[in-house]
Amino acid sequence: MRLALVAALALAAPVCAADPDPADKKAASEINLPPFPADKTIRQSAVVAGKPLAYDVTVGSIPVWDAKGKKIGEVVFTAYTVPGRAPGSRPVTFGFNGGPGAASAFLNLGAIGPKRIQFGAQGDAPSDAAVARDNPNSWLDFTDLVFIDPVGTGFSRSLEDDAGTKRDFYTAKADIEYLSRIVFDWLSKNGRLTSPKYLIGESYGGYRVPRLAYFLQSQLGVGLNGITMVSPYLNPQAIDDDENALSPLPYMVALPSMTAAWLERQGKLTGPEALADVEAYDRGEFATDLFRGHSDPASIERLTTKVSALTGLDPLVVRRSEGRVTIGTFLREIHRSESKIGSVYDSNVTAFDPFPGSADNRSGDPILNAIMAPTTSAMVDLVTNQVGWKLQARYNLLSYAVNSDWVRDNSDAPVADLRRAIAADPKMGVIIAHGMDDLSCPYFASRLIIDQMPAFGKNIALKLYAGGHMFYSRSTSGAQFRKDAMAMYVR
């Protein structure tokens, strides 16, 4: 299973990052971890949707206990709540990012929190100011927001040795069980069990959300009013491309997003309707010709002609790959004439290629390279300086150690759990949101999954936006995303 949010382990080359401190791998008893501060709350304000909004921001932690009552971890949260509202009537939404190994700052400071920093656009740089400004597209005016950092991300930490940490936090099953309990414990601690409850997850966080929803429903007695999956990573097999793969799915899933990127560069991406032709070709002649392969030599020529026209790639490149253009090939070749590389999260966001003569990409992802520094600095400033939750520890926006330690046992089944959760509660709203240019988690995989849902799952809304993985960073896409989500909350 590839990393869906961290480009280094998804589709692009590793991002330059500091090596994990060896002390982080020791047992808590050996490194004598100081206790976390008590939860702390301050009052802030922002202009959201054109109106001033006062809110409380709380940073704190929730302990994780094992079956014998021993504290084995501490999960840090950042909560935004609007005072003066009846707690039982005001919705609360829990946010998770992906990885595995990503903190929740991307959704918080990029998408739906009351403050945001600019990232995900052409021209962003690591030295950009880490100053958060009012987010006009925040969801805080219609729902309280609680952002959760799983163990090993942000400031959240395990209190166990390596073996215990892997067992209790870094498996698909353990991940869902302890994070569901964190949601339950926050609701109980804050008297919000009677509030309308929602989940939102981005990338691998979107992979978590349907599983969290079903576990909360079936095991902890917490019903969800709605879930939102942002650029979700629902079916790894569908996008794990392999040039020798028998299945045509990797190529089918990626082609519409490659086409969206090419149309956008030409100023022709007017909306999802502009992709109707490529989707029809994808389901029909494209898939058929992929299956024919060398049994029908003419199929290679048809694929070369059509795929090069749809993607903007040199026909020689497409012919060499026999129409089976991988995401890595597309990103390497589409900007080669400019000596630039495109981001897997939005191929139209580029950076100079430090090794333009190399056959392979030997640089980090352009978007991740640009956003790591300002996002980390802005989040640490919020927690330690503005809120005053003081501690001396490393903040892990993206933890490569967590991702490399993750136990991939194939026990997780997000699509199956989504079916179970909807079957148990047809009233639960479901939004799957994608940027049309995203090649790390292409939208067409979600469309194919929805098309295979039983009749009771036909109320799932697939929403497509201009942009890539972090489509919400574009102001118009963020505004439409807010509008689409609000319709689920106020129905």
C-alpha positions as CSV (number, residue, x, y, z in Angstrom):
1,M,0.0,0.0,0.0
2,R,1.4,3.4,-1.0
3,L,1.4,6.5,1.0
4,A,-1.4,8.7,-0.2
5,L,-0.5,12.0,1.4
6,V,3.3,11.8,1.6
7,A,4.6,12.0,-1.9
8,A,7.9,10.4,-0.9
9,L,6.1,7.1,-0.3
10,A,3.3,7.6,-2.8
11,L,4.4,8.3,-6.3
12,A,7.1,10.8,-6.2
13,A,10.7,10.8,-4.9
14,P,11.4,11.4,-1.2
15,V,11.2,14.8,0.2
16,C,14.3,16.1,2.0
17,A,13.5,15.6,5.7
18,A,15.4,15.4,8.9
19,D,16.2,11.9,10.0
20,P,14.2,10.8,13.0
21,D,15.9,11.3,16.3
22,P,17.0,7.9,17.6
23,A,15.8,8.9,21.0
24,D,12.3,8.9,19.6
25,K,12.5,5.2,19.1
26,K,13.3,4.4,22.8
27,A,10.8,3.4,25.4
28,A,9.2,6.3,27.3
29,S,10.8,5.0,30.5
30,E,14.3,5.4,29.0
31,I,13.8,9.0,27.7
32,N,11.8,10.2,30.7
33,L,9.2,12.1,28.8
34,P,7.9,15.2,30.7
35,P,4.1,15.4,31.1
36,F,2.0,17.3,28.6
37,P,0.6,20.6,29.8
38,A,-3.0,20.8,30.8
39,D,-5.6,21.7,28.1
40,K,-5.6,25.4,27.4
41,T,-8.2,27.6,25.7
42,I,-8.0,31.1,24.3
43,R,-10.5,33.3,22.5
44,Q,-9.9,34.3,18.8
45,S,-12.0,35.7,16.0
46,A,-12.0,35.5,12.2
47,V,-14.2,36.7,9.3
48,V,-15.9,33.6,7.8
49,A,-18.2,33.9,4.8
50,G,-18.0,37.7,5.2
51,K,-19.2,37.7,8.8
52,P,-17.1,38.1,12.0
53,L,-17.0,35.0,14.2
54,A,-15.7,34.7,17.7
55,Y,-14.6,31.2,18.8
56,D,-12.5,29.4,21.4
57,V,-9.5,27.4,20.3
58,T,-8.4,24.6,22.7
59,V,-5.2,22.6,22.5
60,G,-5.0,19.5,24.7
61,S,-4.4,15.8,24.9
62,I,-6.4,12.6,25.4
63,P,-4.8,9.6,26.9
64,V,-4.8,6.1,25.3
65,W,-5.2,3.2,27.7
66,D,-4.6,-0.4,27.1
67,A,-6.9,-3.2,28.3
68,K,-5.2,-3.3,31.7
69,G,-5.6,0.4,32.3
70,K,-2.0,1.4,31.5
71,K,-1.6,4.7,29.7
72,I,0.2,3.8,26.5
73,G,-0.1,7.0,24.4
74,E,-1.3,10.6,24.3
75,V,-3.2,12.1,21.4
76,V,-3.1,15.9,20.9
77,F,-6.1,17.7,19.5
78,T,-6.9,21.2,18.3
79,A,-10.5,22.2,18.8
80,Y,-12.4,25.2,17.6
81,T,-15.8,25.8,19.3
82,V,-18.2,28.7,19.0
83,P,-19.4,29.7,22.5
84,G,-23.0,30.6,23.3
85,R,-24.6,27.8,21.3
86,A,-26.5,24.9,22.8
87,P,-24.0,22.0,22.7
88,G,-26.6,19.4,21.9
89,S,-27.8,21.2,18.8
90,R,-24.5,22.5,17.3
91,P,-22.7,19.9,15.1
92,V,-19.1,18.8,15.8
93,T,-16.8,17.5,13.1
94,F,-13.6,15.5,13.7
95,G,-10.8,15.9,11.1
96,F,-8.0,13.5,10.2
97,N,-5.3,13.7,7.6
98,G,-3.5,10.9,5.9
99,G,-0.2,9.2,5.4
100,P,-0.2,7.1,7.5
101,G,2.0,9.6,9.2
102,A,0.4,13.0,8.6
103,A,-0.8,15.4,11.2
104,S,-4.1,17.2,10.8
105,A,-2.7,20.6,10.0
106,F,-3.5,20.4,6.3
107,L,-7.2,20.2,6.8
108,N,-6.9,22.7,9.7
109,L,-4.7,25.4,8.2
110,G,-5.5,24.7,4.5
111,A,-9.1,23.7,4.2
112,I,-11.8,24.2,6.9
113,G,-10.2,25.8,10.0
114,P,-10.9,29.5,10.8
115,K,-7.3,30.5,9.8
116,R,-5.3,29.4,6.8
117,I,-2.0,29.8,5.1
118,Q,-1.5,29.7,1.3
119,F,-0.2,26.5,-0.1
120,G,-0.6,24.2,-3.1
121,A,-0.2,26.9,-5.8
122,Q,2.4,27.7,-8.4
123,G,5.1,29.9,-6.9
124,D,4.8,28.8,-3.3
125,A,8.1,28.4,-1.5
126,P,9.5,27.1,1.8
127,S,10.4,30.7,2.8
128,D,6.9,32.0,2.4
129,A,5.6,33.7,5.6
130,A,4.1,31.3,8.1
131,V,1.4,33.7,9.0
132,A,-2.2,32.3,9.2
133,R,-4.9,34.7,8.0
134,D,-8.7,34.5,8.2
135,N,-10.2,31.7,6.1
136,P,-13.4,32.8,4.4
137,N,-14.2,29.2,3.4
138,S,-14.0,27.8,7.0
139,W,-16.7,25.5,8.2
140,L,-16.6,26.9,11.7
141,D,-19.8,29.0,11.3
142,F,-21.9,25.8,10.9
143,T,-19.9,23.2,12.8
144,D,-17.4,23.0,15.6
145,L,-14.1,21.5,14.5
146,V,-11.8,19.0,16.3
147,F,-8.5,18.1,14.5
148,I,-6.9,14.9,15.7
149,D,-3.2,14.1,15.3
150,P,-2.7,10.3,15.4
151,V,0.2,8.9,17.5
152,G,3.5,9.7,16.0
153,T,2.2,12.8,14.2
154,G,2.1,16.4,15.4
155,F,2.9,16.3,19.1
156,S,1.0,13.1,19.7
157,R,3.2,10.3,21.2
158,S,3.4,6.7,22.1
159,L,4.6,5.8,25.7
160,E,5.7,2.3,24.6
161,D,8.7,0.8,23.1
162,D,9.0,0.1,19.3
163,A,7.2,-3.3,19.4
164,G,4.4,-2.0,21.6
165,T,4.0,1.1,19.4
166,K,3.7,-0.9,16.2
167,R,1.2,-3.3,17.8
168,D,-1.0,-0.7,19.5
169,F,-0.9,2.2,17.0
170,Y,0.6,1.3,13.6
171,T,-1.7,-1.4,12.3
172,A,-4.9,-0.8,10.4
173,K,-7.0,-2.4,13.0
174,A,-5.4,-0.7,16.0
175,D,-5.5,2.7,14.2
176,I,-9.3,2.6,13.9
177,E,-9.9,1.2,17.4
178,Y,-7.9,3.8,19.3
179,L,-8.9,6.8,17.1
180,S,-12.5,5.9,17.5
181,R,-12.1,5.9,21.2
182,I,-10.4,9.3,21.0
183,V,-13.5,10.6,19.2
184,F,-15.8,9.0,21.9
185,D,-13.7,10.3,24.8
186,W,-13.6,13.9,23.4
187,L,-17.4,13.8,23.0
188,S,-17.9,12.4,26.5
189,K,-15.4,14.8,28.1
190,N,-17.0,17.8,26.5
191,G,-20.7,16.8,27.0
192,R,-21.2,16.5,23.2
193,L,-22.6,13.0,22.8
194,T,-26.0,14.4,21.9
195,S,-24.6,16.8,19.3
196,P,-24.9,16.0,15.5
197,K,-21.6,14.3,14.7
198,Y,-19.5,14.3,11.5
199,L,-16.1,13.0,10.3
200,I,-13.8,14.4,7.6
201,G,-10.7,12.8,6.4
202,E,-8.2,13.7,3.7
203,S,-6.1,11.2,1.6
204,Y,-5.4,8.2,3.9
205,G,-7.6,10.1,6.3
206,G,-10.4,9.5,3.8
207,Y,-9.4,5.8,3.9
208,R,-9.9,5.9,7.7
209,V,-13.2,7.7,7.8
210,P,-15.6,5.0,6.6
211,R,-13.9,2.5,8.9
212,L,-14.1,4.9,11.8
213,A,-17.8,5.5,11.0
214,Y,-18.6,1.8,11.1
215,F,-16.6,1.1,14.2
216,L,-18.2,4.1,16.0
217,Q,-21.6,2.9,15.0
218,S,-21.2,-0.8,15.7
219,Q,-18.8,-0.9,18.6
220,L,-19.0,2.4,20.5
221,G,-22.6,3.3,20.0
222,V,-21.9,6.6,18.3
223,G,-23.9,7.4,15.1
224,L,-22.6,9.7,12.5
225,N,-24.8,12.2,10.7
226,G,-22.3,12.5,7.8
227,I,-18.8,11.8,6.6
228,T,-16.7,13.6,4.1
229,M,-13.8,12.0,2.3
230,V,-11.4,14.5,0.7
231,S,-9.1,13.1,-2.1
232,P,-9.6,9.7,-0.5
233,Y,-7.3,6.7,-0.9
234,L,-10.0,4.0,-1.0
235,N,-8.7,1.3,-3.3
236,P,-4.8,1.0,-3.4
237,Q,-5.0,-1.7,-6.0
238,A,-6.7,0.5,-8.4
239,I,-3.9,3.1,-8.5
240,D,-0.8,1.1,-7.8
241,D,0.5,1.2,-11.4
242,D,2.9,-1.4,-12.7
243,E,4.0,-1.4,-16.3
244,N,3.6,-5.2,-16.5
245,A,0.2,-5.3,-14.6
246,L,-2.5,-7.4,-16.1
247,S,-5.3,-5.2,-14.8
248,P,-6.1,-2.1,-16.8
249,L,-7.4,-0.3,-13.7
250,P,-4.3,1.8,-12.9
251,Y,-4.2,3.3,-16.4
252,M,-8.0,3.7,-16.5
253,V,-8.1,5.5,-13.1
254,A,-5.3,7.9,-14.0
255,L,-6.3,8.9,-17.5
256,P,-9.1,11.3,-16.7
257,S,-6.9,13.3,-14.2
258,M,-4.1,13.5,-16.8
259,T,-6.7,14.8,-19.3
260,A,-8.0,17.3,-16.7
261,A,-4.5,18.7,-16.2
262,W,-3.9,19.0,-20.0
263,L,-7.3,20.7,-20.5
264,E,-6.6,23.1,-17.7
265,R,-3.2,24.1,-19.3
266,Q,-5.1,24.9,-22.4
267,G,-7.9,26.9,-20.5
268,K,-10.5,24.3,-21.5
269,L,-11.3,22.7,-18.2
270,T,-14.7,24.3,-17.7
271,G,-15.8,21.8,-15.1
272,P,-16.6,18.1,-14.6
273,E,-18.6,18.1,-17.8
274,A,-15.4,18.7,-19.8
275,L,-14.3,15.2,-18.8
276,A,-17.4,13.3,-20.1
277,D,-15.7,12.3,-23.3
278,V,-12.5,10.9,-21.7
279,E,-14.6,9.0,-19.1
280,A,-16.7,7.5,-21.9
281,Y,-13.5,6.5,-23.8
282,D,-12.0,5.2,-20.6
283,R,-14.8,2.8,-19.9
284,G,-15.1,1.6,-23.5
285,E,-12.5,1.6,-26.2
286,F,-9.5,2.4,-23.9
287,A,-10.2,-0.6,-21.6
288,T,-10.9,-2.8,-24.6
289,D,-7.7,-1.9,-26.4
290,L,-5.7,-2.4,-23.2
291,F,-7.0,-5.9,-22.9
292,R,-6.3,-6.7,-26.5
293,G,-2.6,-5.8,-26.2
294,H,-0.4,-7.5,-28.8
295,S,-3.1,-9.8,-30.0
296,D,-4.3,-6.8,-32.0
297,P,-1.3,-4.6,-33.1
298,A,-3.7,-1.9,-34.4
299,S,-4.8,-1.4,-30.8
300,I,-1.4,0.0,-29.9
301,E,-1.7,2.6,-32.7
302,R,-5.2,3.5,-31.6
303,L,-4.0,3.9,-28.0
304,T,-1.0,6.0,-29.1
305,T,-3.2,8.4,-31.1
306,K,-5.9,8.8,-28.6
307,V,-3.9,8.9,-25.3
308,S,-1.4,11.5,-26.7
309,A,-4.2,13.7,-27.8
310,L,-5.9,13.4,-24.3
311,T,-2.8,14.0,-22.3
312,G,-0.6,16.3,-24.3
313,L,2.2,13.8,-24.2
314,D,4.6,13.3,-27.1
315,P,3.2,10.4,-29.2
316,L,6.7,8.8,-29.1
317,V,6.4,8.6,-25.3
318,V,3.0,7.1,-25.5
319,R,3.9,4.7,-28.3
320,R,7.0,3.5,-26.3
321,S,4.7,2.7,-23.3
322,E,2.1,1.1,-25.7
323,G,-0.6,3.4,-24.4
324,R,0.0,2.3,-20.8
325,V,1.2,5.7,-19.4
326,T,2.0,5.5,-15.7
327,I,1.6,8.4,-13.4
328,G,5.3,8.6,-12.9
329,T,5.9,8.8,-16.6
330,F,3.3,11.5,-17.1
331,L,4.8,13.6,-14.3
332,R,8.4,13.1,-15.7
333,E,7.6,13.9,-19.3
334,I,4.8,16.5,-19.4
335,H,7.1,19.3,-18.4
336,R,10.4,17.9,-19.5
337,S,10.8,20.5,-22.4
338,E,10.8,23.2,-19.7
339,S,13.3,21.3,-17.5
340,K,10.6,21.2,-14.8
341,I,8.8,18.5,-12.8
342,G,5.1,18.4,-11.9
343,S,3.5,17.6,-8.5
344,V,1.7,14.3,-8.1
345,Y,-0.9,16.3,-6.2
346,D,-1.4,18.8,-9.1
347,S,0.7,18.3,-12.1
348,N,0.2,21.9,-13.2
349,V,2.2,23.0,-10.1
350,T,5.8,22.7,-11.1
351,A,9.3,23.3,-9.9
352,F,12.7,23.4,-11.6
353,D,14.2,20.0,-12.1
354,P,17.6,19.9,-10.4
355,F,18.6,16.9,-12.6
356,P,16.8,17.6,-15.9
357,G,18.9,15.0,-17.8
358,S,18.0,12.2,-15.5
359,A,15.6,9.5,-16.7
360,D,14.0,9.4,-13.3
361,N,12.7,12.1,-11.0
362,R,15.5,12.7,-8.4
363,S,13.8,15.6,-6.6
364,G,11.1,16.0,-4.0
365,D,7.5,16.8,-4.9
366,P,7.0,20.5,-5.8
367,I,4.0,21.0,-3.6
368,L,5.3,19.2,-0.5
369,N,8.7,20.9,-0.8
370,A,7.0,24.3,-0.7
371,I,4.4,23.7,2.1
372,M,6.3,21.7,4.7
373,A,8.1,24.7,6.3
374,P,5.4,27.3,6.5
375,T,2.7,24.8,7.5
376,T,4.9,23.4,10.3
377,S,5.9,26.8,11.6
378,A,2.3,28.1,11.5
379,M,1.0,25.1,13.4
380,V,3.7,25.2,16.1
381,D,3.2,29.0,16.5
382,L,-0.6,28.5,17.0
383,V,-0.1,25.7,19.6
384,T,2.9,27.0,21.6
385,N,2.8,30.8,21.0
386,Q,-0.8,31.9,20.4
387,V,-2.6,29.3,22.6
388,G,0.4,29.0,24.9
389,W,0.3,25.2,25.2
390,K,4.0,25.1,26.0
391,L,6.2,22.1,25.4
392,Q,9.6,21.2,24.1
393,A,9.2,18.5,21.4
394,R,9.5,17.9,17.8
395,Y,6.3,18.6,15.7
396,N,5.9,15.9,13.0
397,L,3.8,17.3,10.2
398,L,4.7,14.3,8.1
399,S,6.4,11.4,9.9
400,Y,8.3,9.1,7.6
401,A,9.2,7.0,10.6
402,V,5.4,6.2,11.2
403,N,4.9,5.4,7.6
404,S,7.9,3.0,7.4
405,D,6.8,1.3,10.6
406,W,3.2,0.9,9.5
407,V,2.1,-2.7,9.4
408,R,0.4,-3.4,6.1
409,D,-1.5,-6.5,6.8
410,N,-4.4,-6.0,4.3
411,S,-7.0,-6.3,7.1
412,D,-8.6,-3.0,6.3
413,A,-11.5,-2.7,3.9
414,P,-12.8,0.9,3.7
415,V,-15.2,0.3,0.8
416,A,-16.7,-2.7,2.6
417,D,-17.1,-0.7,5.8
418,L,-18.6,2.2,3.8
419,R,-21.2,-0.2,2.5
420,R,-21.9,-1.5,6.0
421,A,-22.1,2.0,7.6
422,I,-24.6,3.2,4.9
423,A,-26.6,0.0,5.1
424,A,-26.9,0.4,8.9
425,D,-27.8,4.1,8.6
426,P,-29.2,5.3,5.2
427,K,-29.7,8.7,6.8
428,M,-25.9,9.3,7.1
429,G,-24.7,11.8,4.5
430,V,-21.7,10.9,2.4
431,I,-19.5,13.2,0.3
432,I,-16.5,12.1,-1.7
433,A,-14.6,15.2,-2.9
434,H,-11.7,15.2,-5.4
435,G,-9.7,17.7,-7.3
436,M,-9.8,16.8,-11.0
437,D,-6.0,17.2,-11.5
438,D,-5.0,14.9,-8.6
439,L,-2.8,12.0,-9.6
440,S,-2.0,10.8,-6.1
441,C,-5.6,9.8,-5.6
442,P,-7.3,10.1,-8.9
443,Y,-11.1,10.9,-8.8
444,F,-12.0,8.2,-11.3
445,A,-11.3,5.4,-8.8
446,S,-14.0,6.8,-6.6
447,R,-16.4,7.1,-9.5
448,L,-15.9,3.5,-10.4
449,I,-16.4,2.5,-6.7
450,I,-19.6,4.4,-6.4
451,D,-20.9,2.8,-9.6
452,Q,-20.6,-0.6,-8.0
453,M,-22.4,0.3,-4.9
454,P,-25.7,-1.4,-4.1
455,A,-28.9,0.7,-4.5
456,F,-28.9,1.9,-0.9
457,G,-25.5,3.6,-1.6
458,K,-26.7,5.7,-4.5
459,N,-27.0,8.7,-2.2
460,I,-23.2,9.1,-2.1
461,A,-22.3,12.5,-3.6
462,L,-19.1,12.6,-5.7
463,K,-18.0,16.2,-5.9
464,L,-15.3,17.3,-8.3
465,Y,-13.4,20.6,-8.1
466,A,-10.7,22.5,-10.1
467,G,-7.3,21.8,-8.6
468,G,-5.5,18.8,-7.3
469,H,-5.1,16.8,-4.1
470,M,-5.4,20.1,-2.0
471,F,-8.1,21.5,-4.3
472,Y,-9.4,23.5,-1.4
473,S,-6.3,25.8,-1.5
474,R,-7.9,27.4,-4.6
475,S,-10.3,30.0,-3.3
476,T,-13.1,29.2,-5.7
477,S,-12.9,25.5,-5.1
478,G,-12.7,26.0,-1.4
479,A,-15.9,28.1,-1.5
480,Q,-17.8,25.5,-3.6
481,F,-16.6,22.8,-1.2
482,R,-17.9,24.7,1.7
483,K,-21.2,25.2,0.0
484,D,-21.5,21.5,-0.9
485,A,-20.7,20.5,2.7
486,M,-23.1,22.9,4.3
487,A,-25.9,21.4,2.3
488,M,-25.2,18.1,4.1
489,Y,-25.1,19.7,7.5
490,V,-28.3,21.7,7.2
491,R,-30.5,19.2,5.4
